[in-house]
Amino acid sequence: MSAELMTTKEVAAYLSLNEKKIYALIKKGEIPCTRVTGKWLFPKKVIDKWIEDDIGKAQRQENIENITIMGSHDLAIDVLASQVTDQFPRLVVLTSHIGSLGGLSTLQRGRSHIAGVHLLHPETNEYNLPYLREYAADLKPVVVHFLDREQGFLVQPGNPLGIGGFEDLCRPDVQFINRQEGSGTRLLLDHHLKRIGIRGDEIKGYNDHVSTHTEVAMAVKNKQADTGLGLHAAALAFGLEYIPVTKERFDFVIPRTYFYTEPIQELLEVIRSERFRQEVDRMGGYDVSDTGKVLTWG
């Protein structure tokens, strides 16, 4: 399906909801959609606007009905969304994968409740916190550690092209799949390319980008690309080989005005639960030993 039009299955994955919930929203007239040749279709731009409008409504009512997380993609957020709704049925976790910088920018504009970020700051070798002064200073944000995760190159089983590092990306026989601008993974790539003196235009596929680790894994799995940077968990889920690059910290940035609301505290209760930790740990490629820990109060 076109990136501009999503099917019911695709919009369910995009919002981290099950398809039954999507059909329930359609029946109530609560989600924008159109019907073409018997199928429901969802314009991506309109869905993103719908998410923003829902947040604006919640802000005007001074309560949170649905929790919206915008920013970087992670497979564990889907687990979180499912467990939150299972434990607290009145709550729905909406997600939009717009990259770490996009998540902070959206948070600053009051369009979401939580930003998911994993931004390496090369000058300090620190994750996330140095960026808050520029992108979220006015919010006095609370930063909660979500998880540590392994990220590296995803390749076909057996690594037939012998890809071993960033230097191999400029080989003429290697087709790369990138992540979108503003994503933490894209910034990580550009940092390493600059370090070894490789330009983006030297890499075949540098300008071909997708929005999630799942899409990277699917592109490699379907042989549309030979490699891309992605999560170890995504490699395991799709039966791909994984070449490690780094272990990184993924945090949730929450404005202090939302932090003590009941829905956010319920979401944090799920994050800190043994059930959540165990399910994420089973996926592989994650370290949940510090999950739920408050790193800073802004």
Backbone bond lengths (Angstrom), bond angles and torsions (degrees), N, CA, C in turn:
res aa  C-N    CA-C-N  psi(-1)  N-CA   C-N-CA  omega(-1)  CA-C   N-CA-C  phi
1 M - - - 1.461 - - 1.524 109.56 -
2 S 1.328 115.71 145.79 1.463 120.80 178.11 1.508 110.38 -55.47
3 A 1.354 115.44 146.29 1.461 120.25 178.37 1.520 111.25 -62.45
4 E 1.378 116.51 -20.04 1.458 120.41 -178.73 1.516 112.50 -87.59
5 L 1.340 117.50 -19.69 1.463 122.08 179.25 1.519 109.21 -125.58
6 M 1.312 116.79 125.61 1.459 121.07 -178.69 1.522 110.49 -110.35
7 T 1.318 116.09 144.29 1.462 121.40 173.06 1.528 109.47 -78.47
8 T 1.323 115.71 173.47 1.470 119.75 178.08 1.530 110.73 -58.48
9 K 1.321 116.28 -42.53 1.461 120.11 179.33 1.519 110.75 -63.78
10 E 1.344 116.51 -42.17 1.466 120.52 -177.93 1.520 111.91 -69.15
11 V 1.345 117.74 -40.27 1.466 118.99 179.82 1.526 110.24 -70.39
12 A 1.328 117.05 -31.18 1.469 119.88 175.90 1.524 110.01 -63.63
13 A 1.332 116.63 -43.27 1.472 120.17 177.74 1.521 110.54 -66.89
14 Y 1.322 117.04 -39.18 1.469 121.69 -178.27 1.520 111.14 -63.57
15 L 1.349 116.62 -36.34 1.463 121.43 -178.13 1.525 112.58 -96.79
16 S 1.339 117.08 1.14 1.473 122.34 -177.32 1.531 111.43 56.79
17 L 1.321 115.94 43.64 1.459 122.83 175.87 1.522 108.34 -121.58
18 N 1.345 116.91 160.33 1.452 117.81 172.98 1.527 109.65 -83.81
19 E 1.327 116.36 161.35 1.462 120.13 -174.17 1.529 111.87 -64.03
20 K 1.328 117.66 -31.28 1.465 120.11 178.34 1.522 110.90 -61.07
21 K 1.334 116.78 -38.31 1.464 120.64 178.58 1.529 110.06 -65.50
22 I 1.337 117.40 -38.38 1.462 120.90 178.53 1.526 110.21 -62.89
23 Y 1.336 116.19 -45.56 1.461 119.25 179.48 1.533 111.47 -64.12
24 A 1.328 116.45 -34.20 1.463 119.98 176.83 1.528 110.37 -65.55
25 L 1.334 117.26 -40.23 1.461 121.04 178.04 1.526 110.78 -66.42
26 I 1.353 116.78 -37.90 1.468 120.64 176.96 1.524 110.04 -62.12
27 K 1.334 116.34 -46.32 1.463 121.40 -178.02 1.520 111.52 -60.16
28 K 1.339 116.59 -36.57 1.459 121.08 -179.74 1.528 112.18 -84.07
29 G 1.336 116.47 -5.79 1.455 119.73 -177.83 1.513 113.27 70.65
30 E 1.335 116.72 29.01 1.462 121.06 -173.67 1.526 113.36 -102.40
31 I 1.332 117.51 0.51 1.460 119.80 178.71 1.520 108.51 -133.27
32 P 1.340 119.06 134.73 1.460 120.55 -178.81 1.529 111.44 -71.05
33 C 1.323 116.73 132.30 1.455 120.54 -178.98 1.528 109.26 -162.11
34 T 1.314 115.53 170.60 1.456 121.36 176.18 1.524 108.46 -140.49
35 R 1.317 116.21 153.29 1.463 120.02 -178.47 1.524 109.08 -110.51
36 V 1.325 116.37 121.65 1.459 122.35 -178.59 1.527 108.47 -128.39
37 T 1.320 116.00 123.28 1.478 122.79 -178.74 1.526 111.92 45.99
38 G 1.326 114.52 45.17 1.455 120.17 175.35 1.505 116.01 82.49
39 K 1.332 118.23 -0.05 1.458 121.15 -178.46 1.524 110.27 -115.55
40 W 1.330 115.33 142.02 1.456 120.61 174.63 1.523 109.14 -80.94
41 L 1.337 116.17 130.64 1.454 121.92 177.11 1.520 109.81 -125.43
42 F 1.348 115.75 149.68 1.458 121.88 -172.36 1.526 109.36 -129.70
43 P 1.345 118.82 109.11 1.474 120.34 177.02 1.527 110.31 -64.48
44 K 1.331 115.87 125.35 1.460 119.98 -174.64 1.523 112.16 -58.91
45 K 1.342 117.48 -43.85 1.457 120.06 -178.67 1.523 111.03 -61.93
46 V 1.331 116.67 -37.76 1.465 120.70 -179.67 1.527 110.53 -70.61
47 I 1.335 117.01 -37.42 1.460 120.53 177.31 1.528 110.37 -64.10
48 D 1.352 116.67 -42.95 1.468 119.67 177.53 1.524 111.02 -61.06
49 K 1.327 116.80 -40.29 1.467 120.81 178.29 1.530 110.03 -66.69
50 W 1.326 117.19 -37.93 1.467 122.15 178.57 1.524 110.52 -61.76
51 I 1.345 116.38 -40.79 1.459 120.39 177.77 1.536 109.62 -62.61
52 E 1.325 116.45 -45.74 1.468 120.54 -179.71 1.524 110.87 -62.18
53 D 1.333 117.45 -42.57 1.462 120.98 -179.85 1.522 111.25 -64.55
54 D 1.335 116.01 -35.68 1.457 119.70 179.11 1.524 110.68 -64.36
55 I 1.338 116.11 -39.55 1.461 120.30 177.25 1.522 110.34 -65.18
56 G 1.354 116.27 -43.51 1.457 119.35 178.62 1.522 111.86 -59.31
57 K 1.312 116.18 -40.23 1.466 120.71 178.14 1.518 110.51 -62.73
58 A 1.336 115.43 -44.62 1.469 119.38 179.88 1.518 111.08 -62.00
59 Q 1.348 116.29 -38.95 1.456 119.37 179.92 1.534 110.81 -66.02
60 R 1.339 116.29 -42.06 1.464 118.80 -179.36 1.518 111.32 -64.17
61 Q 1.339 115.98 -32.81 1.457 119.93 -179.73 1.527 111.64 -85.13
62 E 1.322 116.03 -3.50 1.458 122.25 -179.43 1.527 111.86 56.78
63 N 1.309 115.74 36.01 1.465 119.70 172.01 1.517 108.23 -148.62
64 I 1.315 116.08 171.25 1.456 121.60 179.62 1.521 108.00 -119.84
65 E 1.317 116.55 117.41 1.459 121.15 177.01 1.525 110.06 -95.22
66 N 1.320 116.53 -47.27 1.460 122.64 174.07 1.526 108.62 -118.02
67 I 1.312 116.57 140.56 1.460 120.89 178.36 1.521 108.54 -92.92
68 T 1.316 116.43 124.67 1.457 120.27 -179.77 1.524 110.28 -108.77
69 I 1.327 115.42 124.91 1.462 123.05 176.57 1.524 107.41 -113.01
70 M 1.314 116.71 117.96 1.458 121.46 177.29 1.523 108.81 -119.43
71 G 1.312 115.66 144.83 1.460 119.27 178.51 1.505 111.31 141.66
72 S 1.311 115.65 -138.27 1.453 121.16 -175.35 1.527 111.05 -73.29
73 H 1.323 114.48 152.98 1.456 120.71 178.54 1.523 110.68 -89.34
74 D 1.324 114.96 142.25 1.459 120.59 170.84 1.515 108.49 -152.27
75 L 1.327 116.22 139.83 1.457 120.62 -178.68 1.522 111.97 -61.26
76 A 1.333 116.93 -29.90 1.459 120.66 -178.01 1.530 112.23 -70.13
77 I 1.331 117.91 -21.00 1.466 119.60 176.43 1.520 110.41 -66.28
78 D 1.339 117.00 -33.61 1.462 120.02 176.13 1.523 110.58 -64.38
79 V 1.327 116.43 -39.49 1.465 120.97 176.38 1.523 109.72 -62.73
80 L 1.324 116.84 -45.22 1.458 122.09 179.41 1.521 111.23 -59.70
81 A 1.337 116.82 -47.66 1.464 120.85 -178.75 1.522 110.97 -58.77
82 S 1.326 116.13 -42.92 1.463 120.73 -179.44 1.529 111.36 -65.08
83 Q 1.329 116.68 -43.68 1.459 119.54 -177.63 1.521 112.40 -71.72
84 V 1.339 117.50 -33.29 1.469 120.00 177.27 1.524 110.03 -62.50
85 T 1.333 117.23 -47.87 1.460 120.64 -179.46 1.521 111.30 -66.53
86 D 1.330 116.10 -34.38 1.465 120.11 178.98 1.527 110.91 -67.21
87 Q 1.324 116.80 -41.00 1.467 120.57 -177.50 1.524 112.76 -84.65
88 F 1.346 115.93 -32.08 1.459 120.96 -179.74 1.530 108.24 -129.19
89 P 1.330 118.62 82.18 1.471 122.61 -169.62 1.524 115.28 -57.52
90 R 1.313 118.95 -22.90 1.471 119.57 -179.93 1.527 111.90 -75.64
91 L 1.345 117.09 -15.61 1.462 121.28 -175.82 1.528 111.47 -96.68
92 V 1.318 115.63 140.06 1.458 122.18 172.21 1.523 107.61 -124.78
93 V 1.319 116.68 132.17 1.460 121.62 175.83 1.528 108.14 -97.56
94 L 1.327 116.28 115.52 1.458 122.96 176.69 1.521 108.79 -98.16
95 T 1.313 116.66 138.97 1.460 119.99 -179.04 1.524 110.06 -129.63
96 S 1.320 115.35 150.62 1.460 121.84 174.14 1.519 107.79 -141.59
97 H 1.325 116.58 124.68 1.460 121.78 -172.22 1.529 109.13 -94.17
98 I 1.331 116.14 87.36 1.463 121.56 -174.91 1.525 111.83 -115.37
99 G 1.319 117.49 12.66 1.461 121.16 178.90 1.519 111.62 87.23
100 S 1.325 115.56 157.95 1.468 120.93 -175.82 1.526 112.39 -61.50
101 L 1.338 116.94 -46.86 1.469 119.17 -179.99 1.515 110.89 -66.12
102 G 1.312 117.05 -38.70 1.457 120.58 176.06 1.522 111.58 -62.03
103 G 1.328 116.17 -38.42 1.457 120.35 178.54 1.512 112.61 -63.30
104 L 1.351 116.95 -43.17 1.462 120.55 178.31 1.518 111.35 -67.04
105 S 1.331 116.75 -39.98 1.462 120.46 178.76 1.521 111.38 -63.74
106 T 1.331 116.15 -42.59 1.461 120.93 178.97 1.522 110.83 -65.69
107 L 1.320 116.63 -38.83 1.459 120.76 177.65 1.523 110.69 -62.58
108 Q 1.330 116.06 -42.78 1.463 121.18 179.58 1.522 111.41 -61.78
109 R 1.331 117.58 -32.63 1.464 121.63 -179.96 1.523 112.72 -85.01
110 G 1.323 117.16 3.14 1.456 120.50 178.05 1.509 114.21 75.08
111 R 1.346 117.01 26.83 1.455 120.69 -175.59 1.517 113.68 -103.83
112 S 1.301 118.34 3.66 1.463 121.34 176.67 1.516 109.05 -152.55
113 H 1.336 115.04 170.88 1.468 120.79 178.47 1.522 112.65 -98.47
114 I 1.336 115.77 -29.60 1.464 121.44 -175.22 1.524 108.59 -141.93
115 A 1.332 116.43 139.38 1.460 121.74 170.55 1.520 108.50 -109.62
116 G 1.335 116.24 129.75 1.462 121.33 174.54 1.513 109.26 -95.88
117 V 1.332 118.11 121.02 1.465 120.79 -171.75 1.525 112.10 -135.70
118 H 1.340 114.50 148.35 1.477 121.67 171.02 1.521 106.64 -148.24
119 L 1.312 116.55 77.81 1.457 123.03 -173.27 1.525 110.78 -110.44
120 L 1.314 115.63 113.07 1.460 120.02 176.03 1.523 109.41 -77.31
121 H 1.328 116.44 130.64 1.457 122.28 175.51 1.525 106.85 -102.20
122 P 1.352 118.02 100.96 1.478 120.49 -171.10 1.527 114.16 -57.94
123 E 1.338 117.31 -35.02 1.465 119.64 -176.78 1.519 112.82 -65.85
124 T 1.331 117.17 -32.57 1.464 120.68 -177.95 1.533 112.58 -110.77
125 N 1.354 115.99 -10.38 1.461 121.86 -174.67 1.532 111.45 59.57
126 E 1.324 116.05 26.52 1.461 123.18 179.58 1.521 108.74 -105.98
127 Y 1.331 115.42 152.40 1.456 120.31 177.70 1.528 111.00 -101.31
128 N 1.333 115.00 134.05 1.466 125.23 163.55 1.525 116.07 72.04
129 L 1.308 119.06 -54.72 1.459 121.17 -171.44 1.526 113.49 -57.70
130 P 1.355 120.22 -40.73 1.468 118.62 -179.98 1.535 113.73 -62.70
131 Y 1.315 117.53 -22.81 1.467 120.63 -178.19 1.530 112.86 -81.60
132 L 1.321 117.51 -15.78 1.461 119.81 -174.83 1.519 112.18 -68.66
133 R 1.321 116.67 -31.46 1.471 119.00 179.65 1.519 111.49 -61.81
134 E 1.331 116.53 -33.13 1.465 120.35 -178.78 1.516 112.52 -88.21
135 Y 1.331 117.05 -37.92 1.458 119.92 -170.14 1.526 115.02 -106.44
136 A 1.329 118.61 -12.63 1.465 118.49 -176.28 1.519 112.96 -148.06
137 A 1.323 117.91 22.89 1.466 120.99 -174.23 1.523 112.35 -61.04
138 D 1.329 117.27 -37.52 1.464 120.68 -176.16 1.525 113.05 -70.44
139 L 1.319 117.16 -15.03 1.464 120.60 -172.98 1.524 113.33 -89.00
140 K 1.345 117.21 -12.60 1.470 120.65 -171.67 1.530 109.21 46.12
141 P 1.319 117.28 60.28 1.461 120.10 -169.55 1.524 113.85 -74.74
142 V 1.309 113.76 149.99 1.456 121.92 168.25 1.525 106.57 -94.54
143 V 1.329 116.17 129.43 1.458 120.37 179.92 1.526 108.87 -107.59
144 V 1.323 115.20 120.90 1.461 121.86 -179.05 1.524 108.62 -113.25
145 H 1.312 116.48 128.30 1.462 120.64 178.96 1.525 109.63 -70.76
146 F 1.336 115.56 122.78 1.461 119.99 178.74 1.526 110.41 -87.44
147 L 1.319 116.57 -56.45 1.472 119.82 178.03 1.527 109.79 -171.11
148 D 1.305 115.45 165.42 1.465 122.32 167.99 1.515 107.05 -102.58
149 R 1.319 115.85 144.34 1.460 118.60 -175.36 1.522 110.95 -143.64
150 E 1.323 115.38 154.32 1.455 122.50 179.90 1.522 109.42 -95.73
151 Q 1.327 116.12 130.71 1.451 120.84 178.96 1.527 109.63 -128.50
152 G 1.320 116.17 141.27 1.453 120.64 -178.96 1.517 111.06 -168.75
153 F 1.329 116.42 -160.28 1.458 121.09 -178.73 1.528 110.35 -87.67
154 L 1.321 115.65 133.25 1.455 122.37 173.21 1.518 108.05 -97.93
155 V 1.324 117.25 127.36 1.465 121.54 -178.33 1.523 109.22 -137.60
156 Q 1.327 115.84 167.81 1.457 121.50 177.38 1.533 110.54 -62.76
157 P 1.327 117.61 151.04 1.465 120.01 177.01 1.527 111.20 -53.44
158 G 1.321 115.07 132.85 1.457 120.34 -177.85 1.513 113.50 86.55
159 N 1.331 117.09 -8.14 1.476 122.75 178.82 1.524 110.42 47.37
160 P 1.336 117.28 64.13 1.474 120.83 -173.13 1.523 114.70 -60.34
161 L 1.330 118.53 -25.94 1.465 120.15 179.70 1.529 112.47 -92.79
162 G 1.322 116.71 0.11 1.458 119.76 177.27 1.520 113.17 64.09
163 I 1.312 117.14 37.89 1.467 121.11 -179.95 1.525 108.71 -72.99
164 G 1.338 115.87 127.14 1.453 118.95 -176.60 1.512 114.95 -125.99
165 G 1.334 117.49 -14.04 1.460 118.89 -177.97 1.516 111.54 -174.56
166 F 1.317 115.47 -172.71 1.461 121.52 -176.24 1.529 112.39 -63.76
167 E 1.321 116.23 -30.42 1.464 119.54 -179.70 1.524 111.96 -60.27
168 D 1.332 117.04 -29.56 1.465 120.61 -177.02 1.531 112.63 -74.86
169 L 1.318 118.05 -13.68 1.463 120.18 -175.21 1.519 112.78 -68.48
170 C 1.318 117.85 -23.51 1.466 120.11 -179.27 1.532 112.28 -92.45
171 R 1.335 117.50 6.40 1.461 119.87 174.72 1.528 109.70 -68.75
172 P 1.318 119.16 141.52 1.468 121.31 -177.47 1.528 113.93 -66.54
173 D 1.338 117.40 -19.69 1.465 120.06 -178.65 1.528 112.63 -92.57
174 V 1.323 117.97 4.64 1.468 121.26 -177.13 1.529 109.69 -109.92
175 Q 1.331 116.04 120.99 1.462 122.60 175.56 1.529 108.16 -99.29
176 F 1.319 115.99 121.65 1.463 121.93 -175.30 1.524 110.11 -102.26
177 I 1.331 116.69 152.01 1.466 122.35 169.83 1.519 107.40 -122.45
178 N 1.333 116.88 126.19 1.458 122.24 -172.42 1.528 110.81 -101.82
179 R 1.320 116.17 172.49 1.456 123.00 170.10 1.518 109.15 -103.93
180 Q 1.331 117.27 163.91 1.461 121.75 -174.22 1.522 111.91 -70.05
181 E 1.338 115.78 156.63 1.458 121.34 176.23 1.525 109.52 -59.73
182 G 1.338 115.56 142.14 1.460 120.28 179.91 1.515 113.92 90.47
183 S 1.336 116.68 -10.77 1.468 119.15 176.76 1.521 109.33 -80.67
184 G 1.316 116.03 150.06 1.459 119.72 178.55 1.514 112.23 -62.37
185 T 1.337 116.08 -33.51 1.461 119.82 179.85 1.524 110.59 -67.54
186 R 1.330 117.31 -39.14 1.476 121.06 177.92 1.538 109.83 -65.04
187 L 1.328 117.05 -41.47 1.461 120.18 178.46 1.527 111.29 -65.48
188 L 1.324 116.36 -37.52 1.464 120.78 176.53 1.530 110.28 -62.19
189 L 1.327 116.75 -45.51 1.457 121.32 177.77 1.523 111.03 -58.91
190 D 1.339 115.60 -51.43 1.462 119.44 -176.47 1.530 111.85 -62.21
191 H 1.322 116.05 -34.80 1.471 120.04 177.28 1.524 110.50 -61.04
192 H 1.337 116.77 -46.42 1.463 119.91 -178.15 1.530 111.71 -71.27
193 L 1.337 117.09 -35.74 1.464 119.58 177.89 1.526 110.82 -64.07
194 K 1.330 115.93 -42.31 1.464 120.02 178.26 1.517 110.76 -63.88
195 R 1.321 116.20 -38.08 1.464 121.38 -178.28 1.526 111.57 -62.27
196 I 1.334 117.26 -35.77 1.469 119.69 -177.03 1.534 112.41 -104.96
197 G 1.345 116.87 4.36 1.453 120.23 173.10 1.509 115.96 78.54
198 I 1.351 117.43 34.53 1.463 121.76 176.70 1.523 109.21 -109.43
199 R 1.333 116.58 131.91 1.459 121.53 176.81 1.526 110.28 -88.75
200 G 1.314 115.81 152.62 1.457 119.94 178.73 1.512 113.11 -59.93
201 D 1.340 117.41 -36.44 1.461 119.76 -177.38 1.524 112.82 -72.72
202 E 1.326 116.81 -3.16 1.466 120.65 174.41 1.526 111.64 -88.21
203 I 1.333 116.77 -6.56 1.464 121.56 -174.94 1.524 109.55 -108.21
204 K 1.318 117.05 123.69 1.462 121.62 178.30 1.532 109.11 -73.02
205 G 1.332 115.85 113.31 1.451 120.42 -178.55 1.511 114.09 104.78
206 Y 1.334 117.35 0.79 1.468 119.86 -179.23 1.529 111.13 -57.25
207 N 1.327 117.38 -35.88 1.469 121.23 -178.37 1.520 113.35 -89.16
208 D 1.331 117.47 1.16 1.462 121.64 174.56 1.521 107.83 -93.32
209 H 1.321 116.82 113.61 1.466 117.40 -173.47 1.526 111.94 -133.76
210 V 1.315 114.72 155.26 1.464 123.57 176.64 1.528 108.35 -130.22
211 S 1.324 116.42 173.45 1.465 120.38 -170.13 1.524 115.19 -102.75
212 T 1.323 118.40 -9.75 1.463 119.29 -175.68 1.528 111.43 -139.18
213 H 1.329 115.04 161.46 1.463 121.12 174.96 1.523 110.39 -66.72
214 T 1.316 116.30 -32.15 1.461 120.17 177.76 1.520 111.03 -62.35
215 E 1.342 116.63 -41.86 1.462 120.40 179.35 1.527 111.45 -66.81
216 V 1.326 116.89 -36.60 1.472 119.92 175.50 1.529 109.50 -60.90
217 A 1.324 115.94 -48.58 1.468 120.48 -178.90 1.527 111.08 -61.62
218 M 1.336 116.93 -40.40 1.467 120.63 179.64 1.526 110.89 -65.04
219 A 1.341 116.73 -39.56 1.467 120.13 179.57 1.525 111.02 -63.08
220 V 1.333 116.88 -40.57 1.467 120.39 178.39 1.524 110.08 -71.97
221 K 1.313 116.80 -42.93 1.463 121.41 179.95 1.524 111.12 -59.10
222 N 1.346 116.32 -41.53 1.467 121.24 -178.04 1.522 113.05 -86.83
223 K 1.350 116.74 5.90 1.468 124.02 177.58 1.530 112.62 62.97
224 Q 1.335 115.39 27.30 1.464 119.50 171.03 1.527 110.44 -80.86
225 A 1.311 115.49 -16.99 1.463 122.37 175.54 1.520 107.75 -146.73
226 D 1.332 114.87 156.30 1.464 119.35 178.34 1.522 111.92 -87.63
227 T 1.333 115.91 -28.82 1.459 119.11 -179.02 1.522 110.27 -162.57
228 G 1.311 114.89 162.84 1.455 122.99 173.60 1.512 107.81 -165.21
229 L 1.318 116.59 158.86 1.459 120.09 176.26 1.522 109.02 -78.04
230 G 1.324 116.16 132.15 1.455 119.91 -179.12 1.512 112.08 -163.09
231 L 1.304 115.01 179.66 1.463 121.30 -177.43 1.525 111.79 -78.76
232 H 1.322 114.91 145.63 1.459 120.83 172.03 1.524 109.86 -56.87
233 A 1.344 116.37 -39.02 1.462 120.57 179.18 1.521 111.75 -61.12
234 A 1.332 117.81 -36.47 1.460 121.25 178.59 1.524 110.30 -69.05
235 A 1.325 117.18 -39.13 1.463 120.64 177.25 1.527 110.47 -61.27
236 L 1.318 116.34 -44.57 1.464 120.41 179.37 1.520 111.37 -64.17
237 A 1.322 117.01 -40.14 1.460 121.17 -178.12 1.522 112.28 -66.18
238 F 1.345 116.68 -30.76 1.468 120.70 -176.05 1.528 113.36 -106.55
239 G 1.319 116.91 8.53 1.455 120.03 177.08 1.510 113.96 68.26
240 L 1.335 116.99 33.88 1.453 122.16 -179.40 1.526 110.64 -103.08
241 E 1.324 115.19 162.18 1.458 119.60 174.26 1.527 108.76 -85.56
242 Y 1.320 116.34 151.43 1.460 121.58 -173.67 1.525 110.05 -128.00
243 I 1.348 115.70 130.84 1.458 122.23 177.33 1.525 107.81 -114.18
244 P 1.324 118.74 110.33 1.473 120.43 -172.31 1.517 113.57 -66.05
245 V 1.334 115.03 143.67 1.457 122.93 174.21 1.511 110.84 -120.17
246 T 1.341 116.71 -49.20 1.467 118.89 -175.53 1.528 110.56 -158.85
247 K 1.322 114.35 161.39 1.455 122.11 167.65 1.521 106.21 -108.90
248 E 1.319 117.02 128.73 1.453 120.13 -173.41 1.523 111.84 -128.38
249 R 1.333 114.59 158.95 1.463 121.15 -178.73 1.524 110.18 -99.58
250 F 1.302 115.99 128.15 1.459 122.69 178.01 1.529 107.37 -111.21
251 D 1.333 115.76 121.47 1.469 121.09 -177.23 1.513 111.93 -119.24
252 F 1.322 115.65 157.42 1.454 123.15 168.94 1.530 108.13 -102.99
253 V 1.326 116.28 127.58 1.459 122.34 177.21 1.527 106.92 -105.09
254 I 1.348 116.16 122.09 1.463 121.48 -172.97 1.527 109.30 -127.42
255 P 1.333 118.88 121.94 1.467 119.47 175.45 1.528 110.93 -57.44
256 R 1.324 115.76 139.78 1.461 119.64 -176.13 1.531 111.95 -59.03
257 T 1.343 116.92 -29.37 1.467 119.54 -179.88 1.524 112.15 -64.55
258 Y 1.345 117.38 -24.96 1.460 120.61 178.74 1.522 113.21 -95.72
259 F 1.337 116.59 -21.61 1.459 120.14 -166.07 1.525 112.46 -57.26
260 Y 1.311 118.34 -41.28 1.461 120.56 -174.55 1.528 113.56 -91.83
261 T 1.339 117.72 5.91 1.456 118.75 175.81 1.528 109.51 -69.06
262 E 1.302 115.56 153.03 1.464 120.17 -176.05 1.529 112.82 -59.64
263 P 1.350 120.12 -45.50 1.471 118.87 -179.92 1.523 113.68 -60.58
264 I 1.340 117.63 -41.31 1.465 119.41 179.76 1.521 110.44 -66.72
265 Q 1.309 117.45 -39.91 1.456 119.79 177.91 1.525 111.40 -65.79
266 E 1.325 117.29 -33.18 1.461 120.18 176.07 1.524 110.82 -69.35
267 L 1.328 116.81 -39.35 1.463 119.77 175.67 1.528 110.60 -61.51
268 L 1.332 117.05 -42.50 1.463 120.51 178.82 1.527 111.12 -66.03
269 E 1.312 116.38 -32.56 1.470 119.84 176.03 1.522 110.57 -61.23
270 V 1.343 116.10 -40.92 1.467 119.98 177.77 1.524 110.39 -66.74
271 I 1.336 116.76 -44.64 1.469 120.71 -179.68 1.529 110.86 -56.76
272 R 1.324 117.06 -38.73 1.463 121.47 -176.07 1.521 113.06 -86.25
273 S 1.314 117.05 0.10 1.463 120.20 -176.34 1.530 111.41 -78.19
274 E 1.307 115.50 152.38 1.460 121.02 178.00 1.526 110.70 -66.30
275 R 1.318 116.92 -33.71 1.466 120.96 179.09 1.527 110.79 -60.43
276 F 1.335 117.10 -45.89 1.460 120.58 179.63 1.522 110.93 -64.68
277 R 1.317 116.89 -46.91 1.464 120.78 -179.26 1.526 111.15 -58.29
278 Q 1.323 116.14 -42.95 1.464 119.66 -177.19 1.521 111.76 -66.76
279 E 1.342 116.23 -41.34 1.466 118.85 -178.63 1.532 110.82 -66.98
280 V 1.322 117.50 -41.08 1.460 120.53 178.45 1.525 110.42 -67.07
281 D 1.321 116.54 -41.44 1.462 120.92 -179.97 1.525 111.24 -60.47
282 R 1.339 116.74 -35.60 1.465 120.95 179.83 1.529 111.91 -66.92
283 M 1.329 117.59 -23.77 1.464 120.98 -179.56 1.525 111.85 -69.69
284 G 1.331 116.64 -26.99 1.460 121.26 -179.80 1.513 112.07 84.98
285 G 1.335 115.77 149.37 1.458 120.68 176.90 1.519 114.61 83.49
286 Y 1.324 117.37 10.38 1.462 121.32 -178.88 1.527 110.84 -124.70
287 D 1.331 115.31 154.69 1.456 123.24 171.01 1.524 106.47 -125.35
288 V 1.319 117.46 114.46 1.466 121.61 -175.39 1.531 111.52 -109.07
289 S 1.321 116.88 18.07 1.466 119.50 -175.85 1.526 112.62 -64.10
290 D 1.348 118.44 -29.32 1.464 121.54 179.08 1.530 113.04 -109.29
291 T 1.314 116.72 12.31 1.458 120.40 -178.04 1.525 112.08 -59.76
292 G 1.339 115.64 130.27 1.465 120.96 179.52 1.516 114.23 92.25
293 K 1.311 117.78 -5.40 1.463 121.03 -178.89 1.527 110.25 -75.18
294 V 1.342 116.85 133.85 1.458 121.75 175.99 1.523 108.40 -79.41
295 L 1.346 116.51 123.20 1.453 121.14 -176.56 1.517 112.53 -93.76
296 T 1.331 116.61 -34.72 1.458 120.01 178.58 1.510 109.60 -155.91
297 W 1.340 115.57 150.57 1.465 121.52 178.06 1.525 111.73 -101.59
298 G 1.343 117.07 14.74 1.469 120.13 175.74 1.504 112.63 85.40
